Amino acid sequence: MKMIGLLLEDYFDEREVIYPYYRVQEAGFGVVVIGPKVTSYHGKTPYSMEATIAASDVKSEDLAGLIVPGGFAPDRIRRVKAMTDLIREIDGQKKPLGAICHAGWALISAGVVKGRTLTGFSSIKEDLVNAGANYVDQKVVTDGNLVTAQHADDLPAFTRAFVDLF
């Protein structure tokens, strides 16, 4: 079974973790939840979820793709070298890479946005542009192996586009 990685850190947007988590399983993939370490992480509400593997223990070759959810978690994800390395490696291997809402911050820190066309939450538009991305105001954008979405309302179209890359 092909495995999709789902990055997790504190203050994640619950919708942007739960919806893709189940939708990619419905599409026939397994999901591995990846955190800086194996522990429970809390969303923006009291909801929590367990990371089953530390990012430093994940081999990009073992994943078919990777999803970076939004919320405030991307600001924490971008500070963990093993997580940004994983994003960079997945992108370098041209495997499907998904980023929702504020997840563009993690993509910037991983160095994968320059010259790419993508979207994200409006408040990170300047960050993306300053990092060399071509920001477009669309709900979902696919550029090669990269699928980005503006916010949780776009999850149905986002997960369809992500799964379609396979």
C-alpha positions in Angstrom: 0.0 0.0 0.0 1.3 3.5 -0.9 1.8 5.7 2.1 1.1 9.4 2.3 2.8 11.4 5.0 0.8 14.0 7.0 2.9 16.5 8.9 1.7 17.5 12.4 2.7 20.1 14.9 0.8 22.0 17.6 -1.9 24.5 16.6 -2.8 22.6 13.4 -6.2 23.4 11.8 -8.2 20.3 12.7 -10.2 20.3 9.5 -7.0 20.5 7.4 -5.7 17.4 9.2 -8.8 15.2 9.6 -10.3 15.8 6.1 -7.2 14.8 4.1 -6.4 12.0 6.6 -9.6 10.2 5.8 -10.0 11.2 2.1 -6.6 9.8 1.1 -7.5 6.6 2.9 -10.8 6.4 1.0 -8.7 6.7 -2.2 -6.7 3.6 -1.2 -3.6 5.0 0.5 -2.2 4.5 4.0 -1.4 7.6 6.1 1.6 8.0 8.4 1.3 11.0 10.8 4.7 12.6 11.2 5.7 15.0 13.9 9.0 16.4 15.3 8.7 13.5 17.7 6.3 10.7 18.6 3.8 12.4 20.9 0.3 14.0 20.9 -0.1 17.4 19.2 -2.9 19.8 19.9 -5.0 21.6 17.3 -6.3 25.1 17.6 -9.1 23.6 19.7 -8.7 21.0 22.5 -8.7 18.3 19.8 -5.4 16.4 19.6 -3.8 13.8 17.4 -0.8 11.5 17.8 2.2 11.5 15.6 3.2 7.9 15.0 6.7 8.6 13.8 9.3 11.3 14.2 10.3 13.3 11.1 13.9 12.3 11.6 13.0 8.6 11.3 11.1 9.0 8.0 12.7 8.1 4.7 11.2 10.1 1.8 11.7 7.0 -0.4 9.0 5.3 1.8 6.4 7.9 1.1 4.3 8.3 -2.1 3.4 11.9 -1.2 3.2 14.4 1.6 0.6 16.8 2.9 1.3 19.9 5.0 -1.8 21.2 6.8 -2.4 24.7 7.9 -3.5 26.5 11.0 -0.5 27.9 12.9 1.3 24.5 12.7 3.3 25.5 9.6 5.1 28.2 11.6 6.3 25.5 14.0 6.9 22.9 11.2 9.3 25.3 9.4 11.5 25.4 12.5 12.2 21.6 12.4 15.0 20.8 10.0 13.9 17.1 9.6 10.4 18.3 8.5 11.7 20.9 6.0 14.2 18.4 4.7 11.4 15.9 4.1 9.3 18.5 2.2 12.4 19.3 0.1 13.1 15.7 -0.6 9.5 14.8 -1.6 9.4 17.8 -3.9 12.8 16.9 -5.4 11.6 13.4 -6.1 8.6 15.0 -7.9 6.1 13.1 -5.6 2.8 14.8 -4.8 3.2 17.5 -2.3 0.1 19.2 -0.8 0.0 22.4 1.2 -3.1 24.0 2.7 -3.7 27.5 4.0 -0.6 28.8 5.9 1.4 25.7 4.9 3.2 27.9 2.3 5.4 29.1 5.2 6.8 25.5 5.5 7.3 25.4 1.8 9.2 28.7 1.9 11.5 27.4 4.6 12.0 24.2 2.6 13.1 26.3 -0.4 10.6 24.8 -2.8 8.5 27.9 -3.9 10.8 29.9 -6.1 9.5 30.0 -9.7 6.4 28.0 -8.7 2.7 29.1 -9.2 0.7 28.5 -6.0 -1.9 29.8 -3.6 -2.3 30.0 0.1 -4.0 32.0 2.8 -4.1 35.7 1.8 -2.0 36.8 4.8 1.0 34.8 3.5 0.8 36.1 0.0 3.7 38.6 0.5 5.8 36.0 2.1 5.3 33.7 -0.9 6.0 36.4 -3.4 9.1 37.6 -1.5 10.3 34.0 -1.7 10.0 34.0 -5.5 6.6 32.3 -5.9 4.0 33.3 -8.4 1.0 33.7 -6.1 -2.5 33.4 -7.6 -5.8 34.2 -5.9 -7.5 30.8 -6.6 -9.0 28.2 -4.3 -6.7 25.4 -5.5 -3.6 25.5 -7.7 -1.6 22.6 -9.2 1.9 23.3 -10.4 3.6 20.0 -11.4 3.7 17.8 -8.3 2.6 20.7 -6.0 -1.0 21.2 -5.0 -1.9 24.2 -2.8 -5.2 25.5 -1.3 -6.2 28.8 0.2 -8.2 27.5 3.2 -10.2 24.7 4.8 -13.3 25.5 2.6 -11.2 24.3 -0.4 -10.5 20.8 1.1 -12.8 18.8 -1.3 -11.1 20.3 -4.4 -7.7 20.1 -2.8 -7.8 16.4 -1.9 -9.3 15.6 -5.4 -6.4 17.5 -7.1 -3.9 15.8 -4.7 -5.2 12.3 -5.3 -5.5 13.0 -9.1 -1.7 13.4 -9.2 -1.4 9.6 -8.7 
